[in-house]
Structures are given as C-alpha cells and as structure tokens.
Amino acid sequence: MERGVRHMDQLNDVKMADWTSDELHYHQRTMSDLSPWLNAQGTAMLGQIISEIMRRER
C-alpha cells in the first residue's frame, strides 16, 4: 500500500469527498484490477470512486 493511503476499512465511515486524491486513485486502481471478482457492492463502490475522481477533475 502506498504511503499515507488509508485502508478501505478505515475509509468506510469517511465521506468520499473527504478522501485524499491519492486514496481515490489507489483504491480505483486496486479495485479495477480486481473488478472481475467484485460483487455488486464492490462494483458500486468502484463506480462511486470513479465518479468522485471525475467530479474533482472538473
């Protein structure tokens, strides 16, 4: 795990708007790599992460 990036279990109770950009990008890459094995909840979380990244890039 990259330095300064919290684990997903530490982020569960944190609004995604409060995640750092490094955390968003790290978990997006990790979950994208695992996407064939994600359940519906994981797929939804990945979609939320991608949406937050896109929202910040506007």
PDBQT receptor file of N, H, CA, C and O in Angstrom, charges set to zero:
ATOM      1  N   MET A   1       0.840  -1.173   0.000  1.00  0.00    +0.000 N 
ATOM      2  CA  MET A   1       0.000   0.000   0.000  1.00  0.00    +0.000 C 
ATOM      3  C   MET A   1       0.884   1.235   0.000  1.00  0.00    +0.000 C 
ATOM      4  O   MET A   1       1.945   1.272   0.623  1.00  0.00    +0.000 OA
ATOM      5  N   GLU A   2       0.418   2.228  -0.709  1.00  0.00    +0.000 N 
ATOM      6  H   GLU A   2      -0.443   2.198  -1.215  1.00  0.00    +0.000 HD
ATOM      7  CA  GLU A   2       1.172   3.471  -0.797  1.00  0.00    +0.000 C 
ATOM      8  C   GLU A   2       1.167   4.192   0.540  1.00  0.00    +0.000 C 
ATOM      9  O   GLU A   2       0.240   4.061   1.339  1.00  0.00    +0.000 OA
ATOM     10  N   ARG A   3       2.203   4.937   0.754  1.00  0.00    +0.000 N 
ATOM     11  H   ARG A   3       2.956   5.043   0.105  1.00  0.00    +0.000 HD
ATOM     12  CA  ARG A   3       2.356   5.703   1.988  1.00  0.00    +0.000 C 
ATOM     13  C   ARG A   3       1.274   6.773   2.106  1.00  0.00    +0.000 C 
ATOM     14  O   ARG A   3       0.982   7.476   1.139  1.00  0.00    +0.000 OA
ATOM     15  N   GLY A   4       0.689   6.893   3.281  1.00  0.00    +0.000 N 
ATOM     16  H   GLY A   4       0.926   6.322   4.067  1.00  0.00    +0.000 HD
ATOM     17  CA  GLY A   4      -0.323   7.917   3.511  1.00  0.00    +0.000 C 
ATOM     18  C   GLY A   4      -1.712   7.566   3.007  1.00  0.00    +0.000 C 
ATOM     19  O   GLY A   4      -2.624   8.388   3.089  1.00  0.00    +0.000 OA
ATOM     20  N   VAL A   5      -1.886   6.366   2.491  1.00  0.00    +0.000 N 
ATOM     21  H   VAL A   5      -1.145   5.697   2.424  1.00  0.00    +0.000 HD
ATOM     22  CA  VAL A   5      -3.193   5.933   1.984  1.00  0.00    +0.000 C 
ATOM     23  C   VAL A   5      -3.814   5.013   3.027  1.00  0.00    +0.000 C 
ATOM     24  O   VAL A   5      -3.228   4.003   3.415  1.00  0.00    +0.000 OA
ATOM     25  N   ARG A   6      -5.008   5.380   3.472  1.00  0.00    +0.000 N 
ATOM     26  H   ARG A   6      -5.485   6.201   3.157  1.00  0.00    +0.000 HD
ATOM     27  CA  ARG A   6      -5.698   4.562   4.468  1.00  0.00    +0.000 C 
ATOM     28  C   ARG A   6      -6.312   3.329   3.817  1.00  0.00    +0.000 C 
ATOM     29  O   ARG A   6      -6.679   3.345   2.642  1.00  0.00    +0.000 OA
ATOM     30  N   HIS A   7      -6.414   2.264   4.601  1.00  0.00    +0.000 N 
ATOM     31  H   HIS A   7      -6.116   2.251   5.556  1.00  0.00    +0.000 HD
ATOM     32  CA  HIS A   7      -7.066   1.038   4.148  1.00  0.00    +0.000 C 
ATOM     33  C   HIS A   7      -8.550   1.295   3.951  1.00  0.00    +0.000 C 
ATOM     34  O   HIS A   7      -9.125   2.206   4.546  1.00  0.00    +0.000 OA
ATOM     35  N   MET A   8      -9.151   0.484   3.117  1.00  0.00    +0.000 N 
ATOM     36  H   MET A   8      -8.684  -0.256   2.633  1.00  0.00    +0.000 HD
ATOM     37  CA  MET A   8     -10.575   0.628   2.823  1.00  0.00    +0.000 C 
ATOM     38  C   MET A   8     -11.410   0.539   4.100  1.00  0.00    +0.000 C 
ATOM     39  O   MET A   8     -12.386   1.276   4.243  1.00  0.00    +0.000 OA
ATOM     40  N   ASP A   9     -11.048  -0.347   5.030  1.00  0.00    +0.000 N 
ATOM     41  H   ASP A   9     -10.255  -0.945   4.914  1.00  0.00    +0.000 HD
ATOM     42  CA  ASP A   9     -11.833  -0.460   6.260  1.00  0.00    +0.000 C 
ATOM     43  C   ASP A   9     -11.744   0.801   7.114  1.00  0.00    +0.000 C 
ATOM     44  O   ASP A   9     -12.646   1.070   7.907  1.00  0.00    +0.000 OA
ATOM     45  N   GLN A  10     -10.681   1.573   6.967  1.00  0.00    +0.000 N 
ATOM     46  H   GLN A  10      -9.948   1.355   6.322  1.00  0.00    +0.000 HD
ATOM     47  CA  GLN A  10     -10.561   2.849   7.674  1.00  0.00    +0.000 C 
ATOM     48  C   GLN A  10     -11.393   3.937   6.998  1.00  0.00    +0.000 C 
ATOM     49  O   GLN A  10     -11.754   4.928   7.632  1.00  0.00    +0.000 OA
ATOM     50  N   LEU A  11     -11.693   3.757   5.728  1.00  0.00    +0.000 N 
ATOM     51  H   LEU A  11     -11.399   2.952   5.213  1.00  0.00    +0.000 HD
ATOM     52  CA  LEU A  11     -12.423   4.757   4.953  1.00  0.00    +0.000 C 
ATOM     53  C   LEU A  11     -13.931   4.511   4.918  1.00  0.00    +0.000 C 
ATOM     54  O   LEU A  11     -14.685   5.359   4.439  1.00  0.00    +0.000 OA
ATOM     55  N   ASN A  12     -14.370   3.372   5.414  1.00  0.00    +0.000 N 
ATOM     56  H   ASN A  12     -13.758   2.683   5.803  1.00  0.00    +0.000 HD
ATOM     57  CA  ASN A  12     -15.798   3.020   5.346  1.00  0.00    +0.000 C 
ATOM     58  C   ASN A  12     -16.704   4.086   5.937  1.00  0.00    +0.000 C 
ATOM     59  O   ASN A  12     -17.782   4.339   5.400  1.00  0.00    +0.000 OA
ATOM     60  N   ASP A  13     -16.296   4.710   7.017  1.00  0.00    +0.000 N 
ATOM     61  H   ASP A  13     -15.420   4.505   7.453  1.00  0.00    +0.000 HD
ATOM     62  CA  ASP A  13     -17.135   5.701   7.689  1.00  0.00    +0.000 C 
ATOM     63  C   ASP A  13     -16.766   7.134   7.332  1.00  0.00    +0.000 C 
ATOM     64  O   ASP A  13     -17.234   8.075   7.973  1.00  0.00    +0.000 OA
ATOM     65  N   VAL A  14     -15.926   7.304   6.306  1.00  0.00    +0.000 N 
ATOM     66  H   VAL A  14     -15.546   6.539   5.786  1.00  0.00    +0.000 HD
ATOM     67  CA  VAL A  14     -15.486   8.630   5.872  1.00  0.00    +0.000 C 
ATOM     68  C   VAL A  14     -16.175   8.960   4.554  1.00  0.00    +0.000 C 
ATOM     69  O   VAL A  14     -16.153   8.160   3.618  1.00  0.00    +0.000 OA
ATOM     70  N   LYS A  15     -16.791  10.145   4.483  1.00  0.00    +0.000 N 
ATOM     71  H   LYS A  15     -16.809  10.794   5.244  1.00  0.00    +0.000 HD
ATOM     72  CA  LYS A  15     -17.421  10.549   3.216  1.00  0.00    +0.000 C 
ATOM     73  C   LYS A  15     -16.359  10.556   2.116  1.00  0.00    +0.000 C 
ATOM     74  O   LYS A  15     -15.222  10.969   2.341  1.00  0.00    +0.000 OA
ATOM     75  N   MET A  16     -16.738  10.101   0.945  1.00  0.00    +0.000 N 
ATOM     76  H   MET A  16     -17.662   9.766   0.762  1.00  0.00    +0.000 HD
ATOM     77  CA  MET A  16     -15.792  10.025  -0.157  1.00  0.00    +0.000 C 
ATOM     78  C   MET A  16     -15.215  11.394  -0.506  1.00  0.00    +0.000 C 
ATOM     79  O   MET A  16     -14.084  11.484  -0.983  1.00  0.00    +0.000 OA
ATOM     80  N   ALA A  17     -15.970  12.446  -0.277  1.00  0.00    +0.000 N 
ATOM     81  H   ALA A  17     -16.889  12.373   0.111  1.00  0.00    +0.000 HD
ATOM     82  CA  ALA A  17     -15.491  13.807  -0.537  1.00  0.00    +0.000 C 
ATOM     83  C   ALA A  17     -14.306  14.155   0.367  1.00  0.00    +0.000 C 
ATOM     84  O   ALA A  17     -13.540  15.072   0.069  1.00  0.00    +0.000 OA
ATOM     85  N   ASP A  18     -14.161  13.415   1.478  1.00  0.00    +0.000 N 
ATOM     86  H   ASP A  18     -14.783  12.671   1.720  1.00  0.00    +0.000 HD
ATOM     87  CA  ASP A  18     -13.063  13.665   2.413  1.00  0.00    +0.000 C 
ATOM     88  C   ASP A  18     -11.858  12.754   2.175  1.00  0.00    +0.000 C 
ATOM     89  O   ASP A  18     -10.849  12.873   2.870  1.00  0.00    +0.000 OA
ATOM     90  N   TRP A  19     -11.953  11.853   1.207  1.00  0.00    +0.000 N 
ATOM     91  H   TRP A  19     -12.773  11.756   0.642  1.00  0.00    +0.000 HD
ATOM     92  CA  TRP A  19     -10.805  11.017   0.869  1.00  0.00    +0.000 C 
ATOM     93  C   TRP A  19      -9.789  11.889   0.141  1.00  0.00    +0.000 C 
ATOM     94  O   TRP A  19     -10.159  12.846  -0.539  1.00  0.00    +0.000 OA
ATOM     95  N   THR A  20      -8.513  11.559   0.284  1.00  0.00    +0.000 N 
ATOM     96  H   THR A  20      -8.212  10.782   0.836  1.00  0.00    +0.000 HD
ATOM     97  CA  THR A  20      -7.499  12.282  -0.484  1.00  0.00    +0.000 C 
ATOM     98  C   THR A  20      -7.500  11.779  -1.923  1.00  0.00    +0.000 C 
ATOM     99  O   THR A  20      -8.006  10.694  -2.211  1.00  0.00    +0.000 OA
ATOM    100  N   SER A  21      -6.936  12.569  -2.810  1.00  0.00    +0.000 N 
ATOM    101  H   SER A  21      -6.526  13.450  -2.576  1.00  0.00    +0.000 HD
ATOM    102  CA  SER A  21      -6.821  12.139  -4.214  1.00  0.00    +0.000 C 
ATOM    103  C   SER A  21      -5.984  10.872  -4.319  1.00  0.00    +0.000 C 
ATOM    104  O   SER A  21      -6.290   9.985  -5.115  1.00  0.00    +0.000 OA
ATOM    105  N   ASP A  22      -4.929  10.787  -3.518  1.00  0.00    +0.000 N 
ATOM    106  H   ASP A  22      -4.681  11.508  -2.871  1.00  0.00    +0.000 HD
ATOM    107  CA  ASP A  22      -4.095   9.579  -3.532  1.00  0.00    +0.000 C 
ATOM    108  C   ASP A  22      -4.906   8.350  -3.139  1.00  0.00    +0.000 C 
ATOM    109  O   ASP A  22      -4.750   7.281  -3.730  1.00  0.00    +0.000 OA
ATOM    110  N   GLU A  23      -5.776   8.505  -2.137  1.00  0.00    +0.000 N 
ATOM    111  H   GLU A  23      -5.903   9.373  -1.658  1.00  0.00    +0.000 HD
ATOM    112  CA  GLU A  23      -6.608   7.378  -1.708  1.00  0.00    +0.000 C 
ATOM    113  C   GLU A  23      -7.586   6.977  -2.804  1.00  0.00    +0.000 C 
ATOM    114  O   GLU A  23      -7.763   5.790  -3.080  1.00  0.00    +0.000 OA
ATOM    115  N   LEU A  24      -8.214   7.956  -3.423  1.00  0.00    +0.000 N 
ATOM    116  H   LEU A  24      -8.071   8.920  -3.199  1.00  0.00    +0.000 HD
ATOM    117  CA  LEU A  24      -9.150   7.651  -4.506  1.00  0.00    +0.000 C 
ATOM    118  C   LEU A  24      -8.457   6.905  -5.642  1.00  0.00    +0.000 C 
ATOM    119  O   LEU A  24      -8.951   5.878  -6.107  1.00  0.00    +0.000 OA
ATOM    120  N   HIS A  25      -7.322   7.417  -6.082  1.00  0.00    +0.000 N 
ATOM    121  H   HIS A  25      -6.921   8.251  -5.703  1.00  0.00    +0.000 HD
ATOM    122  CA  HIS A  25      -6.630   6.803  -7.210  1.00  0.00    +0.000 C 
ATOM    123  C   HIS A  25      -6.073   5.416  -6.858  1.00  0.00    +0.000 C 
ATOM    124  O   HIS A  25      -6.127   4.500  -7.679  1.00  0.00    +0.000 OA
ATOM    125  N   TYR A  26      -5.547   5.265  -5.656  1.00  0.00    +0.000 N 
ATOM    126  H   TYR A  26      -5.504   6.009  -4.989  1.00  0.00    +0.000 HD
ATOM    127  CA  TYR A  26      -5.022   3.970  -5.244  1.00  0.00    +0.000 C 
ATOM    128  C   TYR A  26      -6.128   2.911  -5.237  1.00  0.00    +0.000 C 
ATOM    129  O   TYR A  26      -5.970   1.834  -5.812  1.00  0.00    +0.000 OA
ATOM    130  N   HIS A  27      -7.244   3.230  -4.582  1.00  0.00    +0.000 N 
ATOM    131  H   HIS A  27      -7.371   4.105  -4.116  1.00  0.00    +0.000 HD
ATOM    132  CA  HIS A  27      -8.322   2.242  -4.472  1.00  0.00    +0.000 C 
ATOM    133  C   HIS A  27      -9.011   2.023  -5.819  1.00  0.00    +0.000 C 
ATOM    134  O   HIS A  27      -9.511   0.928  -6.079  1.00  0.00    +0.000 OA
ATOM    135  N   GLN A  28      -9.045   3.031  -6.671  1.00  0.00    +0.000 N 
ATOM    136  H   GLN A  28      -8.639   3.920  -6.460  1.00  0.00    +0.000 HD
ATOM    137  CA  GLN A  28      -9.597   2.845  -8.019  1.00  0.00    +0.000 C 
ATOM    138  C   GLN A  28      -8.742   1.860  -8.809  1.00  0.00    +0.000 C 
ATOM    139  O   GLN A  28      -9.271   0.961  -9.462  1.00  0.00    +0.000 OA
ATOM    140  N   ARG A  29      -7.420   2.028  -8.750  1.00  0.00    +0.000 N 
ATOM    141  H   ARG A  29      -6.990   2.758  -8.219  1.00  0.00    +0.000 HD
ATOM    142  CA  ARG A  29      -6.529   1.101  -9.471  1.00  0.00    +0.000 C 
ATOM    143  C   ARG A  29      -6.662  -0.316  -8.929  1.00  0.00    +0.000 C 
ATOM    144  O   ARG A  29      -6.771  -1.277  -9.690  1.00  0.00    +0.000 OA
ATOM    145  N   THR A  30      -6.653  -0.433  -7.607  1.00  0.00    +0.000 N 
ATOM    146  H   THR A  30      -6.564   0.348  -6.988  1.00  0.00    +0.000 HD
ATOM    147  CA  THR A  30      -6.737  -1.758  -6.981  1.00  0.00    +0.000 C 
ATOM    148  C   THR A  30      -8.050  -2.449  -7.319  1.00  0.00    +0.000 C 
ATOM    149  O   THR A  30      -8.066  -3.614  -7.716  1.00  0.00    +0.000 OA
ATOM    150  N   MET A  31      -9.144  -1.726  -7.158  1.00  0.00    +0.000 N 
ATOM    151  H   MET A  31      -9.132  -0.780  -6.836  1.00  0.00    +0.000 HD
ATOM    152  CA  MET A  31     -10.452  -2.331  -7.417  1.00  0.00    +0.000 C 
ATOM    153  C   MET A  31     -10.655  -2.610  -8.899  1.00  0.00    +0.000 C 
ATOM    154  O   MET A  31     -11.316  -3.586  -9.254  1.00  0.00    +0.000 OA
ATOM    155  N   SER A  32     -10.103  -1.778  -9.764  1.00  0.00    +0.000 N 
ATOM    156  H   SER A  32      -9.567  -0.985  -9.476  1.00  0.00    +0.000 HD
ATOM    157  CA  SER A  32     -10.205  -2.043 -11.205  1.00  0.00    +0.000 C 
ATOM    158  C   SER A  32      -9.483  -3.336 -11.559  1.00  0.00    +0.000 C 
ATOM    159  O   SER A  32      -9.967  -4.119 -12.377  1.00  0.00    +0.000 OA
ATOM    160  N   ASP A  33      -8.319  -3.560 -10.940  1.00  0.00    +0.000 N 
ATOM    161  H   ASP A  33      -7.926  -2.924 -10.275  1.00  0.00    +0.000 HD
ATOM    162  CA  ASP A  33      -7.581  -4.803 -11.178  1.00  0.00    +0.000 C 
ATOM    163  C   ASP A  33      -8.376  -6.017 -10.713  1.00  0.00    +0.000 C 
ATOM    164  O   ASP A  33      -8.281  -7.095 -11.299  1.00  0.00    +0.000 OA
ATOM    165  N   LEU A  34      -9.156  -5.833  -9.660  1.00  0.00    +0.000 N 
ATOM    166  H   LEU A  34      -9.234  -4.957  -9.184  1.00  0.00    +0.000 HD
ATOM    167  CA  LEU A  34      -9.933  -6.937  -9.093  1.00  0.00    +0.000 C 
ATOM    168  C   LEU A  34     -11.364  -6.995  -9.625  1.00  0.00    +0.000 C 
ATOM    169  O   LEU A  34     -12.147  -7.838  -9.188  1.00  0.00    +0.000 OA
ATOM    170  N   SER A  35     -11.714  -6.118 -10.554  1.00  0.00    +0.000 N 
ATOM    171  H   SER A  35     -11.078  -5.433 -10.909  1.00  0.00    +0.000 HD
ATOM    172  CA  SER A  35     -13.100  -5.980 -10.996  1.00  0.00    +0.000 C 
ATOM    173  C   SER A  35     -13.774  -7.280 -11.441  1.00  0.00    +0.000 C 
ATOM    174  O   SER A  35     -14.974  -7.435 -11.213  1.00  0.00    +0.000 OA
ATOM    175  N   PRO A  36     -13.059  -8.220 -12.064  1.00  0.00    +0.000 N 
ATOM    176  CA  PRO A  36     -13.766  -9.458 -12.435  1.00  0.00    +0.000 C 
ATOM    177  C   PRO A  36     -14.295 -10.242 -11.231  1.00  0.00    +0.000 C 
ATOM    178  O   PRO A  36     -15.189 -11.076 -11.375  1.00  0.00    +0.000 OA
ATOM    179  N   TRP A  37     -13.747  -9.975 -10.053  1.00  0.00    +0.000 N 
ATOM    180  H   TRP A  37     -13.020  -9.297  -9.936  1.00  0.00    +0.000 HD
ATOM    181  CA  TRP A  37     -14.131 -10.724  -8.862  1.00  0.00    +0.000 C 
ATOM    182  C   TRP A  37     -14.947  -9.898  -7.865  1.00  0.00    +0.000 C 
ATOM    183  O   TRP A  37     -15.299 -10.401  -6.798  1.00  0.00    +0.000 OA
ATOM    184  N   LEU A  38     -15.251  -8.648  -8.191  1.00  0.00    +0.000 N 
ATOM    185  H   LEU A  38     -14.965  -8.239  -9.058  1.00  0.00    +0.000 HD
ATOM    186  CA  LEU A  38     -16.031  -7.808  -7.279  1.00  0.00    +0.000 C 
ATOM    187  C   LEU A  38     -17.496  -8.224  -7.276  1.00  0.00    +0.000 C 
ATOM    188  O   LEU A  38     -18.055  -8.588  -8.311  1.00  0.00    +0.000 OA
ATOM    189  N   ASN A  39     -18.108  -8.164  -6.096  1.00  0.00    +0.000 N 
ATOM    190  H   ASN A  39     -17.654  -7.869  -5.256  1.00  0.00    +0.000 HD
ATOM    191  CA  ASN A  39     -19.544  -8.391  -6.012  1.00  0.00    +0.000 C 
ATOM    192  C   ASN A  39     -20.261  -7.083  -6.326  1.00  0.00    +0.000 C 
ATOM    193  O   ASN A  39     -19.617  -6.092  -6.671  1.00  0.00    +0.000 OA
ATOM    194  N   ALA A  40     -21.575  -7.070  -6.210  1.00  0.00    +0.000 N 
ATOM    195  H   ALA A  40     -22.097  -7.875  -5.929  1.00  0.00    +0.000 HD
ATOM    196  CA  ALA A  40     -22.356  -5.880  -6.553  1.00  0.00    +0.000 C 
ATOM    197  C   ALA A  40     -21.967  -4.684  -5.696  1.00  0.00    +0.000 C 
ATOM    198  O   ALA A  40     -21.904  -3.558  -6.188  1.00  0.00    +0.000 OA
ATOM    199  N   GLN A  41     -21.705  -4.924  -4.419  1.00  0.00    +0.000 N 
ATOM    200  H   GLN A  41     -21.756  -5.839  -4.019  1.00  0.00    +0.000 HD
ATOM    201  CA  GLN A  41     -21.313  -3.832  -3.523  1.00  0.00    +0.000 C 
ATOM    202  C   GLN A  41     -19.958  -3.251  -3.933  1.00  0.00    +0.000 C 
ATOM    203  O   GLN A  41     -19.780  -2.032  -3.931  1.00  0.00    +0.000 OA
ATOM    204  N   GLY A  42     -19.013  -4.108  -4.281  1.00  0.00    +0.000 N 
ATOM    205  H   GLY A  42     -19.157  -5.098  -4.283  1.00  0.00    +0.000 HD
ATOM    206  CA  GLY A  42     -17.698  -3.653  -4.722  1.00  0.00    +0.000 C 
ATOM    207  C   GLY A  42     -17.774  -2.886  -6.034  1.00  0.00    +0.000 C 
ATOM    208  O   GLY A  42     -17.089  -1.878  -6.211  1.00  0.00    +0.000 OA
ATOM    209  N   THR A  43     -18.599  -3.361  -6.945  1.00  0.00    +0.000 N 
ATOM    210  H   THR A  43     -19.155  -4.180  -6.801  1.00  0.00    +0.000 HD
ATOM    211  CA  THR A  43     -18.783  -2.685  -8.228  1.00  0.00    +0.000 C 
ATOM    212  C   THR A  43     -19.402  -1.302  -8.016  1.00  0.00    +0.000 C 
ATOM    213  O   THR A  43     -19.007  -0.336  -8.669  1.00  0.00    +0.000 OA
ATOM    214  N   ALA A  44     -20.365  -1.211  -7.108  1.00  0.00    +0.000 N 
ATOM    215  H   ALA A  44     -20.686  -1.996  -6.578  1.00  0.00    +0.000 HD
ATOM    216  CA  ALA A  44     -20.990   0.080  -6.801  1.00  0.00    +0.000 C 
ATOM    217  C   ALA A  44     -19.971   1.038  -6.185  1.00  0.00    +0.000 C 
ATOM    218  O   ALA A  44     -19.944   2.221  -6.521  1.00  0.00    +0.000 OA
ATOM    219  N   MET A  45     -19.133   0.522  -5.280  1.00  0.00    +0.000 N 
ATOM    220  H   MET A  45     -19.156  -0.440  -5.006  1.00  0.00    +0.000 HD
ATOM    221  CA  MET A  45     -18.105   1.347  -4.637  1.00  0.00    +0.000 C 
ATOM    222  C   MET A  45     -17.113   1.859  -5.683  1.00  0.00    +0.000 C 
ATOM    223  O   MET A  45     -16.731   3.029  -5.651  1.00  0.00    +0.000 OA
ATOM    224  N   LEU A  46     -16.700   1.007  -6.595  1.00  0.00    +0.000 N 
ATOM    225  H   LEU A  46     -17.011   0.056  -6.621  1.00  0.00    +0.000 HD
ATOM    226  CA  LEU A  46     -15.785   1.417  -7.661  1.00  0.00    +0.000 C 
ATOM    227  C   LEU A  46     -16.419   2.528  -8.497  1.00  0.00    +0.000 C 
ATOM    228  O   LEU A  46     -15.748   3.498  -8.848  1.00  0.00    +0.000 OA
ATOM    229  N   GLY A  47     -17.688   2.396  -8.813  1.00  0.00    +0.000 N 
ATOM    230  H   GLY A  47     -18.233   1.608  -8.528  1.00  0.00    +0.000 HD
ATOM    231  CA  GLY A  47     -18.386   3.439  -9.569  1.00  0.00    +0.000 C 
ATOM    232  C   GLY A  47     -18.410   4.764  -8.822  1.00  0.00    +0.000 C 
ATOM    233  O   GLY A  47     -18.250   5.821  -9.431  1.00  0.00    +0.000 OA
ATOM    234  N   GLN A  48     -18.609   4.716  -7.507  1.00  0.00    +0.000 N 
ATOM    235  H   GLN A  48     -18.739   3.857  -7.012  1.00  0.00    +0.000 HD
ATOM    236  CA  GLN A  48     -18.610   5.934  -6.695  1.00  0.00    +0.000 C 
ATOM    237  C   GLN A  48     -17.233   6.585  -6.671  1.00  0.00    +0.000 C 
ATOM    238  O   GLN A  48     -17.114   7.809  -6.734  1.00  0.00    +0.000 OA
ATOM    239  N   ILE A  49     -16.201   5.764  -6.580  1.00  0.00    +0.000 N 
ATOM    240  H   ILE A  49     -16.297   4.770  -6.529  1.00  0.00    +0.000 HD
ATOM    241  CA  ILE A  49     -14.828   6.279  -6.583  1.00  0.00    +0.000 C 
ATOM    242  C   ILE A  49     -14.535   6.975  -7.911  1.00  0.00    +0.000 C 
ATOM    243  O   ILE A  49     -13.991   8.079  -7.931  1.00  0.00    +0.000 OA
ATOM    244  N   ILE A  50     -14.894   6.331  -9.008  1.00  0.00    +0.000 N 
ATOM    245  H   ILE A  50     -15.335   5.434  -8.991  1.00  0.00    +0.000 HD
ATOM    246  CA  ILE A  50     -14.661   6.915 -10.329  1.00  0.00    +0.000 C 
ATOM    247  C   ILE A  50     -15.437   8.223 -10.471  1.00  0.00    +0.000 C 
ATOM    248  O   ILE A  50     -14.916   9.200 -11.009  1.00  0.00    +0.000 OA
ATOM    249  N   SER A  51     -16.672   8.244  -9.992  1.00  0.00    +0.000 N 
ATOM    250  H   SER A  51     -17.095   7.450  -9.555  1.00  0.00    +0.000 HD
ATOM    251  CA  SER A  51     -17.478   9.469 -10.057  1.00  0.00    +0.000 C 
ATOM    252  C   SER A  51     -16.842  10.601  -9.250  1.00  0.00    +0.000 C 
ATOM    253  O   SER A  51     -16.842  11.752  -9.686  1.00  0.00    +0.000 OA
ATOM    254  N   GLU A  52     -16.304  10.278  -8.085  1.00  0.00    +0.000 N 
ATOM    255  H   GLU A  52     -16.304   9.343  -7.731  1.00  0.00    +0.000 HD
ATOM    256  CA  GLU A  52     -15.657  11.298  -7.251  1.00  0.00    +0.000 C 
ATOM    257  C   GLU A  52     -14.390  11.826  -7.923  1.00  0.00    +0.000 C 
ATOM    258  O   GLU A  52     -14.119  13.026  -7.875  1.00  0.00    +0.000 OA
ATOM    259  N   ILE A  53     -13.621  10.948  -8.543  1.00  0.00    +0.000 N 
ATOM    260  H   ILE A  53     -13.841   9.973  -8.582  1.00  0.00    +0.000 HD
ATOM    261  CA  ILE A  53     -12.415  11.383  -9.266  1.00  0.00    +0.000 C 
ATOM    262  C   ILE A  53     -12.815  12.324 -10.394  1.00  0.00    +0.000 C 
ATOM    263  O   ILE A  53     -12.197  13.372 -10.578  1.00  0.00    +0.000 OA
ATOM    264  N   MET A  54     -13.841  11.956 -11.145  1.00  0.00    +0.000 N 
ATOM    265  H   MET A  54     -14.343  11.104 -10.996  1.00  0.00    +0.000 HD
ATOM    266  CA  MET A  54     -14.288  12.785 -12.270  1.00  0.00    +0.000 C 
ATOM    267  C   MET A  54     -14.829  14.125 -11.768  1.00  0.00    +0.000 C 
ATOM    268  O   MET A  54     -14.587  15.160 -12.389  1.00  0.00    +0.000 OA
ATOM    269  N   ARG A  55     -15.562  14.115 -10.646  1.00  0.00    +0.000 N 
ATOM    270  H   ARG A  55     -15.759  13.274 -10.142  1.00  0.00    +0.000 HD
ATOM    271  CA  ARG A  55     -16.105  15.341 -10.080  1.00  0.00    +0.000 C 
ATOM    272  C   ARG A  55     -14.980  16.311  -9.708  1.00  0.00    +0.000 C 
ATOM    273  O   ARG A  55     -15.100  17.519  -9.913  1.00  0.00    +0.000 OA
ATOM    274  N   ARG A  56     -13.907  15.782  -9.170  1.00  0.00    +0.000 N 
ATOM    275  H   ARG A  56     -13.810  14.800  -9.004  1.00  0.00    +0.000 HD
ATOM    276  CA  ARG A  56     -12.775  16.624  -8.765  1.00  0.00    +0.000 C 
ATOM    277  C   ARG A  56     -11.989  17.173  -9.948  1.00  0.00    +0.000 C 
ATOM    278  O   ARG A  56     -11.350  18.220  -9.846  1.00  0.00    +0.000 OA
ATOM    279  N   GLU A  57     -12.040  16.465 -11.066  1.00  0.00    +0.000 N 
ATOM    280  H   GLU A  57     -12.559  15.615 -11.149  1.00  0.00    +0.000 HD
ATOM    281  CA  GLU A  57     -11.283  16.905 -12.243  1.00  0.00    +0.000 C 
ATOM    282  C   GLU A  57     -11.991  17.989 -13.039  1.00  0.00    +0.000 C 
ATOM    283  O   GLU A  57     -11.394  18.568 -13.946  1.00  0.00    +0.000 OA
ATOM    284  N   ARG A  58     -13.240  18.276 -12.725  1.00  0.00    +0.000 N 
ATOM    285  H   ARG A  58     -13.725  17.805 -11.988  1.00  0.00    +0.000 HD
ATOM    286  CA  ARG A  58     -13.987  19.314 -13.450  1.00  0.00    +0.000 C 
ATOM    287  C   ARG A  58     -13.494  20.679 -13.121  1.00  0.00    +0.000 C 
ATOM    288  O   ARG A  58     -14.014  21.665 -13.644  1.00  0.00    +0.000 OA
TER     289      ARG A  58
